[in-house]
Amino acid sequence: MLRPMDFDLTVEQEEFRRVIRAFADDVVAPGAAERDEKEEFPLEIVRRMAELGLFGIPFPRRWGGRAPTA
């Protein structure tokens, strides 16, 4: 018998979502329209995103990512 799929986030996933949402609201959103208009690339924001671990997430470490295996 098929059971319905559970699409709820785990506690860890929900915490990650909350942190990223706060970052987007507090850091990215303010001034976003102006940066778009000026075609600016906010390297400082990108650096802060890297500190949060947003780059290389789905890739194994052997390919420069953060995932332990693949």
PDB file of N, CA, C and O in Angstrom:
ATOM      1  N   MET A   1       0.839  -1.185   0.000  1.00  0.00           N
ATOM      2  CA  MET A   1       0.000   0.000   0.000  1.00  0.00           C
ATOM      3  C   MET A   1       0.888   1.254   0.000  1.00  0.00           C
ATOM      4  O   MET A   1       1.851   1.342   0.761  1.00  0.00           O
ATOM      5  N   LEU A   2       0.559   2.193  -0.839  1.00  0.00           N
ATOM      6  CA  LEU A   2       1.317   3.434  -0.920  1.00  0.00           C
ATOM      7  C   LEU A   2       0.939   4.362   0.223  1.00  0.00           C
ATOM      8  O   LEU A   2      -0.231   4.517   0.571  1.00  0.00           O
ATOM      9  N   ARG A   3       1.971   4.974   0.797  1.00  0.00           N
ATOM     10  CA  ARG A   3       1.726   5.971   1.834  1.00  0.00           C
ATOM     11  C   ARG A   3       1.923   7.352   1.227  1.00  0.00           C
ATOM     12  O   ARG A   3       2.726   7.514   0.308  1.00  0.00           O
ATOM     13  N   PRO A   4       1.204   8.343   1.726  1.00  0.00           N
ATOM     14  CA  PRO A   4       1.404   9.704   1.208  1.00  0.00           C
ATOM     15  C   PRO A   4       2.824  10.187   1.519  1.00  0.00           C
ATOM     16  O   PRO A   4       3.406   9.837   2.546  1.00  0.00           O
ATOM     17  N   MET A   5       3.354  10.985   0.623  1.00  0.00           N
ATOM     18  CA  MET A   5       4.702  11.520   0.823  1.00  0.00           C
ATOM     19  C   MET A   5       4.667  12.621   1.870  1.00  0.00           C
ATOM     20  O   MET A   5       3.705  13.383   1.964  1.00  0.00           O
ATOM     21  N   ASP A   6       5.720  12.688   2.644  1.00  0.00           N
ATOM     22  CA  ASP A   6       5.858  13.718   3.665  1.00  0.00           C
ATOM     23  C   ASP A   6       6.731  14.838   3.108  1.00  0.00           C
ATOM     24  O   ASP A   6       7.928  14.647   2.889  1.00  0.00           O
ATOM     25  N   PHE A   7       6.141  15.992   2.882  1.00  0.00           N
ATOM     26  CA  PHE A   7       6.875  17.125   2.327  1.00  0.00           C
ATOM     27  C   PHE A   7       7.285  18.128   3.394  1.00  0.00           C
ATOM     28  O   PHE A   7       7.798  19.199   3.070  1.00  0.00           O
ATOM     29  N   ASP A   8       7.067  17.799   4.656  1.00  0.00           N
ATOM     30  CA  ASP A   8       7.478  18.685   5.736  1.00  0.00           C
ATOM     31  C   ASP A   8       9.003  18.732   5.808  1.00  0.00           C
ATOM     32  O   ASP A   8       9.687  17.745   5.536  1.00  0.00           O
ATOM     33  N   LEU A   9       9.512  19.892   6.178  1.00  0.00           N
ATOM     34  CA  LEU A   9      10.950  20.035   6.336  1.00  0.00           C
ATOM     35  C   LEU A   9      11.390  19.436   7.665  1.00  0.00           C
ATOM     36  O   LEU A   9      10.648  19.443   8.647  1.00  0.00           O
ATOM     37  N   THR A  10      12.610  18.920   7.672  1.00  0.00           N
ATOM     38  CA  THR A  10      13.173  18.463   8.936  1.00  0.00           C
ATOM     39  C   THR A  10      13.506  19.693   9.776  1.00  0.00           C
ATOM     40  O   THR A  10      13.486  20.815   9.271  1.00  0.00           O
ATOM     41  N   VAL A  11      13.807  19.489  11.034  1.00  0.00           N
ATOM     42  CA  VAL A  11      14.189  20.603  11.899  1.00  0.00           C
ATOM     43  C   VAL A  11      15.419  21.307  11.329  1.00  0.00           C
ATOM     44  O   VAL A  11      15.480  22.536  11.314  1.00  0.00           O
ATOM     45  N   GLU A  12      16.388  20.538  10.864  1.00  0.00           N
ATOM     46  CA  GLU A  12      17.599  21.115  10.283  1.00  0.00           C
ATOM     47  C   GLU A  12      17.291  21.906   9.011  1.00  0.00           C
ATOM     48  O   GLU A  12      17.836  22.993   8.818  1.00  0.00           O
ATOM     49  N   GLN A  13      16.447  21.391   8.162  1.00  0.00           N
ATOM     50  CA  GLN A  13      16.070  22.087   6.931  1.00  0.00           C
ATOM     51  C   GLN A  13      15.312  23.376   7.241  1.00  0.00           C
ATOM     52  O   GLN A  13      15.526  24.397   6.588  1.00  0.00           O
ATOM     53  N   GLU A  14      14.442  23.329   8.219  1.00  0.00           N
ATOM     54  CA  GLU A  14      13.676  24.519   8.604  1.00  0.00           C
ATOM     55  C   GLU A  14      14.596  25.594   9.175  1.00  0.00           C
ATOM     56  O   GLU A  14      14.405  26.778   8.898  1.00  0.00           O
ATOM     57  N   GLU A  15      15.574  25.204   9.956  1.00  0.00           N
ATOM     58  CA  GLU A  15      16.539  26.164  10.501  1.00  0.00           C
ATOM     59  C   GLU A  15      17.354  26.786   9.370  1.00  0.00           C
ATOM     60  O   GLU A  15      17.578  27.996   9.367  1.00  0.00           O
ATOM     61  N   PHE A  16      17.795  25.981   8.418  1.00  0.00           N
ATOM     62  CA  PHE A  16      18.533  26.494   7.265  1.00  0.00           C
ATOM     63  C   PHE A  16      17.669  27.488   6.495  1.00  0.00           C
ATOM     64  O   PHE A  16      18.139  28.561   6.117  1.00  0.00           O
ATOM     65  N   ARG A  17      16.419  27.136   6.264  1.00  0.00           N
ATOM     66  CA  ARG A  17      15.502  28.026   5.557  1.00  0.00           C
ATOM     67  C   ARG A  17      15.328  29.344   6.304  1.00  0.00           C
ATOM     68  O   ARG A  17      15.300  30.413   5.696  1.00  0.00           O
ATOM     69  N   ARG A  18      15.212  29.258   7.626  1.00  0.00           N
ATOM     70  CA  ARG A  18      15.024  30.457   8.436  1.00  0.00           C
ATOM     71  C   ARG A  18      16.254  31.373   8.350  1.00  0.00           C
ATOM     72  O   ARG A  18      16.111  32.586   8.193  1.00  0.00           O
ATOM     73  N   VAL A  19      17.448  30.805   8.452  1.00  0.00           N
ATOM     74  CA  VAL A  19      18.684  31.587   8.396  1.00  0.00           C
ATOM     75  C   VAL A  19      18.824  32.263   7.035  1.00  0.00           C
ATOM     76  O   VAL A  19      19.152  33.447   6.958  1.00  0.00           O
ATOM     77  N   ILE A  20      18.576  31.520   5.971  1.00  0.00           N
ATOM     78  CA  ILE A  20      18.702  32.083   4.625  1.00  0.00           C
ATOM     79  C   ILE A  20      17.657  33.153   4.374  1.00  0.00           C
ATOM     80  O   ILE A  20      17.947  34.174   3.750  1.00  0.00           O
ATOM     81  N   ARG A  21      16.451  32.930   4.854  1.00  0.00           N
ATOM     82  CA  ARG A  21      15.384  33.926   4.688  1.00  0.00           C
ATOM     83  C   ARG A  21      15.747  35.216   5.406  1.00  0.00           C
ATOM     84  O   ARG A  21      15.568  36.304   4.858  1.00  0.00           O
ATOM     85  N   ALA A  22      16.258  35.103   6.630  1.00  0.00           N
ATOM     86  CA  ALA A  22      16.664  36.288   7.386  1.00  0.00           C
ATOM     87  C   ALA A  22      17.796  37.022   6.665  1.00  0.00           C
ATOM     88  O   ALA A  22      17.795  38.251   6.596  1.00  0.00           O
ATOM     89  N   PHE A  23      18.761  36.271   6.130  1.00  0.00           N
ATOM     90  CA  PHE A  23      19.865  36.876   5.382  1.00  0.00           C
ATOM     91  C   PHE A  23      19.327  37.622   4.164  1.00  0.00           C
ATOM     92  O   PHE A  23      19.728  38.755   3.898  1.00  0.00           O
ATOM     93  N   ALA A  24      18.432  36.995   3.436  1.00  0.00           N
ATOM     94  CA  ALA A  24      17.859  37.628   2.248  1.00  0.00           C
ATOM     95  C   ALA A  24      17.100  38.901   2.624  1.00  0.00           C
ATOM     96  O   ALA A  24      17.231  39.928   1.958  1.00  0.00           O
ATOM     97  N   ASP A  25      16.318  38.827   3.679  1.00  0.00           N
ATOM     98  CA  ASP A  25      15.530  39.995   4.109  1.00  0.00           C
ATOM     99  C   ASP A  25      16.412  41.116   4.657  1.00  0.00           C
ATOM    100  O   ASP A  25      16.184  42.290   4.364  1.00  0.00           O
ATOM    101  N   ASP A  26      17.426  40.751   5.456  1.00  0.00           N
ATOM    102  CA  ASP A  26      18.231  41.747   6.158  1.00  0.00           C
ATOM    103  C   ASP A  26      19.413  42.274   5.363  1.00  0.00           C
ATOM    104  O   ASP A  26      19.833  43.415   5.557  1.00  0.00           O
ATOM    105  N   VAL A  27      19.958  41.445   4.462  1.00  0.00           N
ATOM    106  CA  VAL A  27      21.192  41.827   3.765  1.00  0.00           C
ATOM    107  C   VAL A  27      20.971  42.034   2.269  1.00  0.00           C
ATOM    108  O   VAL A  27      21.424  43.031   1.705  1.00  0.00           O
ATOM    109  N   VAL A  28      20.284  41.106   1.632  1.00  0.00           N
ATOM    110  CA  VAL A  28      20.161  41.158   0.175  1.00  0.00           C
ATOM    111  C   VAL A  28      19.086  42.156  -0.269  1.00  0.00           C
ATOM    112  O   VAL A  28      19.333  42.980  -1.150  1.00  0.00           O
ATOM    113  N   ALA A  29      17.923  42.089   0.321  1.00  0.00           N
ATOM    114  CA  ALA A  29      16.794  42.912  -0.126  1.00  0.00           C
ATOM    115  C   ALA A  29      17.054  44.418  -0.035  1.00  0.00           C
ATOM    116  O   ALA A  29      16.771  45.141  -0.990  1.00  0.00           O
ATOM    117  N   PRO A  30      17.588  44.909   1.097  1.00  0.00           N
ATOM    118  CA  PRO A  30      17.836  46.355   1.144  1.00  0.00           C
ATOM    119  C   PRO A  30      18.842  46.763   0.065  1.00  0.00           C
ATOM    120  O   PRO A  30      19.961  46.251   0.034  1.00  0.00           O
ATOM    121  N   GLY A  31      18.460  47.649  -0.784  1.00  0.00           N
ATOM    122  CA  GLY A  31      19.339  48.129  -1.833  1.00  0.00           C
ATOM    123  C   GLY A  31      19.385  47.268  -3.078  1.00  0.00           C
ATOM    124  O   GLY A  31      20.125  47.581  -4.010  1.00  0.00           O
ATOM    125  N   ALA A  32      18.610  46.184  -3.121  1.00  0.00           N
ATOM    126  CA  ALA A  32      18.663  45.288  -4.284  1.00  0.00           C
ATOM    127  C   ALA A  32      18.249  45.996  -5.563  1.00  0.00           C
ATOM    128  O   ALA A  32      18.897  45.831  -6.597  1.00  0.00           O
ATOM    129  N   ALA A  33      17.190  46.774  -5.513  1.00  0.00           N
ATOM    130  CA  ALA A  33      16.724  47.469  -6.715  1.00  0.00           C
ATOM    131  C   ALA A  33      17.788  48.447  -7.214  1.00  0.00           C
ATOM    132  O   ALA A  33      18.027  48.556  -8.417  1.00  0.00           O
ATOM    133  N   GLU A  34      18.416  49.151  -6.287  1.00  0.00           N
ATOM    134  CA  GLU A  34      19.461  50.106  -6.673  1.00  0.00           C
ATOM    135  C   GLU A  34      20.665  49.378  -7.274  1.00  0.00           C
ATOM    136  O   GLU A  34      21.226  49.828  -8.273  1.00  0.00           O
ATOM    137  N   ARG A  35      21.062  48.260  -6.672  1.00  0.00           N
ATOM    138  CA  ARG A  35      22.181  47.488  -7.230  1.00  0.00           C
ATOM    139  C   ARG A  35      21.833  46.966  -8.618  1.00  0.00           C
ATOM    140  O   ARG A  35      22.679  46.961  -9.513  1.00  0.00           O
ATOM    141  N   ASP A  36      20.594  46.528  -8.800  1.00  0.00           N
ATOM    142  CA  ASP A  36      20.166  46.061 -10.125  1.00  0.00           C
ATOM    143  C   ASP A  36      20.230  47.198 -11.136  1.00  0.00           C
ATOM    144  O   ASP A  36      20.717  47.024 -12.254  1.00  0.00           O
ATOM    145  N   GLU A  37      19.739  48.346 -10.736  1.00  0.00           N
ATOM    146  CA  GLU A  37      19.719  49.503 -11.631  1.00  0.00           C
ATOM    147  C   GLU A  37      21.140  49.895 -12.051  1.00  0.00           C
ATOM    148  O   GLU A  37      21.392  50.220 -13.211  1.00  0.00           O
ATOM    149  N   LYS A  38      22.054  49.858 -11.091  1.00  0.00           N
ATOM    150  CA  LYS A  38      23.443  50.241 -11.363  1.00  0.00           C
ATOM    151  C   LYS A  38      24.272  49.080 -11.909  1.00  0.00           C
ATOM    152  O   LYS A  38      25.446  49.253 -12.239  1.00  0.00           O
ATOM    153  N   GLU A  39      23.660  47.894 -12.003  1.00  0.00           N
ATOM    154  CA  GLU A  39      24.344  46.682 -12.455  1.00  0.00           C
ATOM    155  C   GLU A  39      25.596  46.417 -11.622  1.00  0.00           C
ATOM    156  O   GLU A  39      26.656  46.094 -12.158  1.00  0.00           O
ATOM    157  N   GLU A  40      25.456  46.558 -10.299  1.00  0.00           N
ATOM    158  CA  GLU A  40      26.557  46.308  -9.381  1.00  0.00           C
ATOM    159  C   GLU A  40      26.548  44.854  -8.924  1.00  0.00           C
ATOM    160  O   GLU A  40      25.491  44.241  -8.768  1.00  0.00           O
ATOM    161  N   PHE A  41      27.731  44.322  -8.715  1.00  0.00           N
ATOM    162  CA  PHE A  41      27.891  42.965  -8.199  1.00  0.00           C
ATOM    163  C   PHE A  41      28.427  43.081  -6.780  1.00  0.00           C
ATOM    164  O   PHE A  41      29.588  43.440  -6.584  1.00  0.00           O
ATOM    165  N   PRO A  42      27.594  42.781  -5.788  1.00  0.00           N
ATOM    166  CA  PRO A  42      27.978  43.015  -4.396  1.00  0.00           C
ATOM    167  C   PRO A  42      28.890  41.915  -3.844  1.00  0.00           C
ATOM    168  O   PRO A  42      28.415  40.975  -3.207  1.00  0.00           O
ATOM    169  N   LEU A  43      30.169  42.031  -4.085  1.00  0.00           N
ATOM    170  CA  LEU A  43      31.108  41.002  -3.661  1.00  0.00           C
ATOM    171  C   LEU A  43      31.048  40.759  -2.152  1.00  0.00           C
ATOM    172  O   LEU A  43      31.209  39.623  -1.707  1.00  0.00           O
ATOM    173  N   GLU A  44      30.822  41.795  -1.371  1.00  0.00           N
ATOM    174  CA  GLU A  44      30.739  41.618   0.084  1.00  0.00           C
ATOM    175  C   GLU A  44      29.552  40.722   0.451  1.00  0.00           C
ATOM    176  O   GLU A  44      29.663  39.895   1.356  1.00  0.00           O
ATOM    177  N   ILE A  45      28.442  40.873  -0.228  1.00  0.00           N
ATOM    178  CA  ILE A  45      27.287  40.009   0.030  1.00  0.00           C
ATOM    179  C   ILE A  45      27.616  38.574  -0.368  1.00  0.00           C
ATOM    180  O   ILE A  45      27.251  37.634   0.337  1.00  0.00           O
ATOM    181  N   VAL A  46      28.291  38.407  -1.476  1.00  0.00           N
ATOM    182  CA  VAL A  46      28.681  37.070  -1.922  1.00  0.00           C
ATOM    183  C   VAL A  46      29.616  36.425  -0.901  1.00  0.00           C
ATOM    184  O   VAL A  46      29.491  35.237  -0.604  1.00  0.00           O
ATOM    185  N   ARG A  47      30.546  37.206  -0.369  1.00  0.00           N
ATOM    186  CA  ARG A  47      31.446  36.671   0.668  1.00  0.00           C
ATOM    187  C   ARG A  47      30.657  36.217   1.898  1.00  0.00           C
ATOM    188  O   ARG A  47      30.942  35.171   2.481  1.00  0.00           O
ATOM    189  N   ARG A  48      29.675  37.009   2.277  1.00  0.00           N
ATOM    190  CA  ARG A  48      28.855  36.637   3.433  1.00  0.00           C
ATOM    191  C   ARG A  48      28.030  35.385   3.143  1.00  0.00           C
ATOM    192  O   ARG A  48      27.806  34.567   4.035  1.00  0.00           O
ATOM    193  N   MET A  49      27.586  35.239   1.914  1.00  0.00           N
ATOM    194  CA  MET A  49      26.871  34.022   1.529  1.00  0.00           C
ATOM    195  C   MET A  49      27.798  32.808   1.651  1.00  0.00           C
ATOM    196  O   MET A  49      27.377  31.743   2.101  1.00  0.00           O
ATOM    197  N   ALA A  50      29.043  32.974   1.255  1.00  0.00           N
ATOM    198  CA  ALA A  50      30.016  31.891   1.367  1.00  0.00           C
ATOM    199  C   ALA A  50      30.221  31.510   2.827  1.00  0.00           C
ATOM    200  O   ALA A  50      30.341  30.328   3.149  1.00  0.00           O
ATOM    201  N   GLU A  51      30.262  32.508   3.716  1.00  0.00           N
ATOM    202  CA  GLU A  51      30.408  32.236   5.146  1.00  0.00           C
ATOM    203  C   GLU A  51      29.238  31.405   5.678  1.00  0.00           C
ATOM    204  O   GLU A  51      29.400  30.626   6.618  1.00  0.00           O
ATOM    205  N   LEU A  52      28.065  31.574   5.075  1.00  0.00           N
ATOM    206  CA  LEU A  52      26.892  30.795   5.473  1.00  0.00           C
ATOM    207  C   LEU A  52      26.912  29.395   4.865  1.00  0.00           C
ATOM    208  O   LEU A  52      26.066  28.562   5.193  1.00  0.00           O
ATOM    209  N   GLY A  53      27.872  29.136   3.982  1.00  0.00           N
ATOM    210  CA  GLY A  53      27.981  27.809   3.382  1.00  0.00           C
ATOM    211  C   GLY A  53      27.057  27.594   2.205  1.00  0.00           C
ATOM    212  O   GLY A  53      26.619  26.470   1.960  1.00  0.00           O
ATOM    213  N   LEU A  54      26.752  28.656   1.471  1.00  0.00           N
ATOM    214  CA  LEU A  54      25.804  28.543   0.366  1.00  0.00           C
ATOM    215  C   LEU A  54      26.425  28.117  -0.950  1.00  0.00           C
ATOM    216  O   LEU A  54      25.700  27.914  -1.924  1.00  0.00           O
ATOM    217  N   PHE A  55      27.725  27.977  -1.014  1.00  0.00           N
ATOM    218  CA  PHE A  55      28.353  27.603  -2.268  1.00  0.00           C
ATOM    219  C   PHE A  55      28.895  26.187  -2.183  1.00  0.00           C
ATOM    220  O   PHE A  55      29.469  25.800  -1.165  1.00  0.00           O
ATOM    221  N   GLY A  56      28.718  25.423  -3.227  1.00  0.00           N
ATOM    222  CA  GLY A  56      29.230  24.074  -3.278  1.00  0.00           C
ATOM    223  C   GLY A  56      28.421  23.076  -2.474  1.00  0.00           C
ATOM    224  O   GLY A  56      28.886  21.961  -2.239  1.00  0.00           O
ATOM    225  N   ILE A  57      27.243  23.438  -2.053  1.00  0.00           N
ATOM    226  CA  ILE A  57      26.438  22.583  -1.180  1.00  0.00           C
ATOM    227  C   ILE A  57      26.204  21.188  -1.756  1.00  0.00           C
ATOM    228  O   ILE A  57      26.455  20.212  -1.049  1.00  0.00           O
ATOM    229  N   PRO A  58      25.740  21.035  -2.993  1.00  0.00           N
ATOM    230  CA  PRO A  58      25.382  19.690  -3.436  1.00  0.00           C
ATOM    231  C   PRO A  58      26.536  18.849  -3.970  1.00  0.00           C
ATOM    232  O   PRO A  58      26.322  17.712  -4.388  1.00  0.00           O
ATOM    233  N   PHE A  59      27.732  19.375  -3.964  1.00  0.00           N
ATOM    234  CA  PHE A  59      28.836  18.667  -4.585  1.00  0.00           C
ATOM    235  C   PHE A  59      29.733  18.013  -3.535  1.00  0.00           C
ATOM    236  O   PHE A  59      29.932  18.576  -2.459  1.00  0.00           O
ATOM    237  N   PRO A  60      30.271  16.844  -3.831  1.00  0.00           N
ATOM    238  CA  PRO A  60      31.162  16.194  -2.877  1.00  0.00           C
ATOM    239  C   PRO A  60      32.454  16.995  -2.689  1.00  0.00           C
ATOM    240  O   PRO A  60      32.855  17.761  -3.565  1.00  0.00           O
ATOM    241  N   ARG A  61      33.087  16.806  -1.551  1.00  0.00           N
ATOM    242  CA  ARG A  61      34.322  17.538  -1.238  1.00  0.00           C
ATOM    243  C   ARG A  61      35.390  17.318  -2.298  1.00  0.00           C
ATOM    244  O   ARG A  61      36.167  18.226  -2.592  1.00  0.00           O
ATOM    245  N   ARG A  62      35.437  16.124  -2.875  1.00  0.00           N
ATOM    246  CA  ARG A  62      36.491  15.851  -3.864  1.00  0.00           C
ATOM    247  C   ARG A  62      36.340  16.720  -5.105  1.00  0.00           C
ATOM    248  O   ARG A  62      37.279  16.844  -5.891  1.00  0.00           O
ATOM    249  N   TRP A  63      35.164  17.328  -5.291  1.00  0.00           N
ATOM    250  CA  TRP A  63      34.939  18.239  -6.413  1.00  0.00           C
ATOM    251  C   TRP A  63      34.868  19.691  -5.942  1.00  0.00           C
ATOM    252  O   TRP A  63      34.442  20.572  -6.689  1.00  0.00           O
ATOM    253  N   GLY A  64      35.285  19.931  -4.705  1.00  0.00           N
ATOM    254  CA  GLY A  64      35.303  21.295  -4.192  1.00  0.00           C
ATOM    255  C   GLY A  64      34.030  21.709  -3.473  1.00  0.00           C
ATOM    256  O   GLY A  64      33.866  22.880  -3.133  1.00  0.00           O
ATOM    257  N   GLY A  65      33.125  20.762  -3.236  1.00  0.00           N
ATOM    258  CA  GLY A  65      31.879  21.082  -2.552  1.00  0.00           C
ATOM    259  C   GLY A  65      31.954  20.826  -1.071  1.00  0.00           C
ATOM    260  O   GLY A  65      33.039  20.652  -0.517  1.00  0.00           O
ATOM    261  N   ARG A  66      30.801  20.802  -0.424  1.00  0.00           N
ATOM    262  CA  ARG A  66      30.720  20.625   1.009  1.00  0.00           C
ATOM    263  C   ARG A  66      30.158  19.267   1.408  1.00  0.00           C
ATOM    264  O   ARG A  66      30.269  18.871   2.568  1.00  0.00           O
ATOM    265  N   ALA A  67      29.556  18.546   0.461  1.00  0.00           N
ATOM    266  CA  ALA A  67      28.973  17.243   0.779  1.00  0.00           C
ATOM    267  C   ALA A  67      30.083  16.226   1.011  1.00  0.00           C
ATOM    268  O   ALA A  67      31.056  16.219   0.258  1.00  0.00           O
ATOM    269  N   PRO A  68      29.977  15.367   2.020  1.00  0.00           N
ATOM    270  CA  PRO A  68      31.046  14.421   2.321  1.00  0.00           C
ATOM    271  C   PRO A  68      31.256  13.333   1.277  1.00  0.00           C
ATOM    272  O   PRO A  68      32.390  12.903   1.069  1.00  0.00           O
ATOM    273  N   THR A  69      30.205  12.879   0.619  1.00  0.00           N
ATOM    274  CA  THR A  69      30.349  11.799  -0.365  1.00  0.00           C
ATOM    275  C   THR A  69      29.400  12.015  -1.522  1.00  0.00           C
ATOM    276  O   THR A  69      28.500  12.853  -1.474  1.00  0.00           O
ATOM    277  N   ALA A  70      29.625  11.245  -2.548  1.00  0.00           N
ATOM    278  CA  ALA A  70      28.683  11.268  -3.678  1.00  0.00           C
ATOM    279  C   ALA A  70      28.747   9.939  -4.403  1.00  0.00           C
ATOM    280  O   ALA A  70      28.037   9.738  -5.388  1.00  0.00           O
TER     281      ALA A  70
END
